[in-house]
Amino acid sequence: MDFVKDFCYYFGVIAFTLFYVAVDSKACDPVPYVTRDFWSALPPKRIEHFAGPIPYVIIHHSYRPAACYNGLQCIAAMQSMQKMHQDERQWNDIGYSFAVGGDGHVYQGRGFNVIGAHAPRYNNRSVGICLIGDWVADLPPKNMLTAAQNLIEYGVRNGLIAQNYTLLGHRQVRTTECPGDRLFEEIKTWPHFDPMTDIVDQNSV
């Protein structure tokens, strides 16, 4: 059974890579993330859109599930988060717009310009990017950081994220340790980080 799962995963990765090459060869800007179909997302209960370009990018960590380091683990993490968000929290879908795995891939959550459930008062004007894992003491691997930055750059390049967007950590808009101390220190060095934004309303849900 493990052999079959591994074969299916690696076959999918090869197909996904070939798709990248095919799109890039046509001088288009390839989508830099794994689509919902690829990780077998369940249908959302409801989809609510908002107009772009999107003015805020908010960085999270999942804390749980723990970091994943291959495609099968990361797909399982995405499915676990979606199930928890839909079943336990009664949200329409997985809360984040995108999530980044330790395999270096970005996984589509709700996607661009869909109202999320990740940052009170910012859900209808932000992209929520979750780096899967606990990043309180440890820094995410470089491939995760690069993937998150590439996603932001893609959004700006294609007019999905505003050129003058503001980058925030989750803790700046709600009382939480998210995105973890170590990751928060890292994103302070990224372009467009705003050190002046603080908690809007710690009682918001």
Disulfide bonds with the S-S distance in Angstrom:
Cys68-Cys74 2.17
